[in-house]
Amino acid sequence: MLAAVIAADWSPRPGYSLTPEEERTRMARSATNAWRNPRVEMNRIPDPECGPEDVILRVAAAGLCGSDLHFFETDAEGYMKYPGMARFPSVPGHEVSGVVMEAGSATRYLRPGDLVCLDDMVVCGRCDACRRGFPNQCESLDDVGFTMNGGCAELLRVPERNCWNVNALAERLGGREQALEAAAIIEPYTVAYNALFECAPRLKPGGYAVIFGAGPIGLAALGLLKSTGAARVLVFEHHPSRRAIAERMGADQVLALQDESPESVAELVRRHTGGAGADILVEAAGAFTHTLPIMELSMANGAQIIIIGRDGHRASLLLENFQVKKANLIGAMGNTGHGTYPNVIRMMTAGLLDPRPMITHRFELADFPAALAQARGRQGGKVLLKP
């Protein structure tokens, strides 16, 4: 089958202490500290074989995510900037939809012909974190498109338990192709859903919300907040094309964030919230040193700052402000468990969420380099590969 294959050099940074597991498997817990000189080629690789608990998908669509882009963005020493776990060589692509082609002998819920989306986090279910109800913190996690082959290929083998049936979307959206394109973007919505409704302890309808970053995660957070009763949602975004998408997807106000001081932007937030400040502040830009000082100054009493973006830089905050305002700073990572996928699928099937306006570019799989170049500009919406 045809696939995009990423290779990189295993070269742990001086001073980075590898765990015995990292040394044995070369699955880095922090890719930016172990992998350098990334490159990608379009190759013919063997078709995957179906295990008893697996399914084989014919990939219908695969979205390119900011995490995928970080694989190819390097520092002065050639180390990739992706801060999470990764192993190479591998096929990228964790935002995936497909059609079941084959189901293993021990599968129970899916049959050939079913339309599915993918939960990319293959958790063990046995470690302490999993058993205590923290699947996104699994200690033995495999992650499709990061540590195992992903969906930028014609075929994909994954455990049946990591697929969710989306046949109902075809009726809601008017056909299989529309359903499969929407299903490929369910993953960003589940990331935002996990952050907003699982990690954050007290989101309530009627809140004032501010989102920093109108990439796919920020746009997904926008859709979820609007559909669950936020009274007003402001979006800050640098790129004009992404601001236009946020407007189409229902933001109440979309503003550019250039070189203004944190104090002036916070004053702008208060002006748009009747002087109250923001109850919900979502970091989806991955630019902590720029956004967090603004968010701290923009908080209403009881505010919640929710961190979804990824950024390896430290940011300075005055914690006194959080104490005085009874505010929370919440870290969110992952998207599995807690009913997240079925709830997002139900919302899409009910017409409460429609991800299709964020799709701006479509490429054939063979054009992966061109798709990657388009996505790296970060000036449009979601880029889909259509094998």
Steps between C-alpha positions, in 0.01 A plus 500: 500500500602862455587690817680811622788380718687729741857416589730679745834447671503357855737740675410574864606848605801527727368511855165335416467187713335217313285258694578129458176468299604781267837340445342161428217615270625835367154636578592841637277649765624842382570489127670839500770357727574189294414531130671728250521560124145389412407424139211337317470283191210346312568125509337170419483300823338163577125492551411461869385160626188474714533358850207333678398819686586739215329650201653607169376836376507637150595854595248752368650821641785600727543847642835669552532630855730752665670209674583349160651832393722510809669182373653703218575823684848489648724706724851620413642154577251317280284359782131485420280731704230247586509469883299179534569130452606365161680212329637486146487390228122517498201616300341821635129574523282476810191688377353218295178372354457185297293205386542163669644255245575207730412417861698255715357175633457637854333830405143559615368839390622588151443334166641556151338804345456695824609863499722587797712769658812427699588547866876522459597425862562127542501466879607188684213487753733335753730770638429697813385808306254302286361305795448823697299661220774706334527338153652813344791456740554132412852392597525254207328708235534433129381787285390452139707724273761563771631168629323269253396538139225750431254596232713676235482173308255302295432245776520506878495225764363602840331327794123480458459670839662814354237545229161665533211434263386814314248346259232735639696803378441400138125557537546828690756646258361368173730218399800282580767735367369794703480278807853369458646849457323618815606184685867572428462821703330341799841458667565876549150534645570221746821672610304820566212307662739322740653834598173688546271240653725236660803698619331829587296458820225761473413621152147639499264631231492878483874552538717745310774315313819605327696270268860570400572334165256412221666188372292181498517453881398860565219474244381176658495669840301784343238259366471314829468816708237652270297178489502463879387847591793741527348848501784652300813357338791720396778361282849644461686390187796640308419371148217674307384179329457323833315799642257468207440131580435583866241757392328242276495253789314738730750700707337810644816705451823413318801720567858517380771460759816674388747685723258653751597494867331244728333788684343642184370162384356428845323835489356400162369176654335692783342738249345207311375336821332800660792551734472152652799333336504146364364197685663252257836561334627238255864485392497332158788693345798331664658838572509507877739790552268722295155375597520411870585852625195628309280223637609566857402866468170417326357265765160550659440377853493120490662491156651188348805515275510179296828405332464288185779638280847346522804716573834405653567850637445604861257784571491727803178553698417680824316231696365759744253598228369143485456490876322835517262414214444132592624417151630174358786422263421168334724280290329279244647231279345217305150409396421143598257356755226669704241470220679765296482344153138382514385835639672696223355262238153544652535878486599484134221257418252731676618797294654685796849488349608523136875484442486531121545880481851462639610278206682727255733268305486144369793305354553153361729279708774512236508878548593473868800738465276769349237443771769532766626825347149641497435403862833638619393846392230488770291749307203285407277251672525122501707331229368152408678220320260284297659162420 
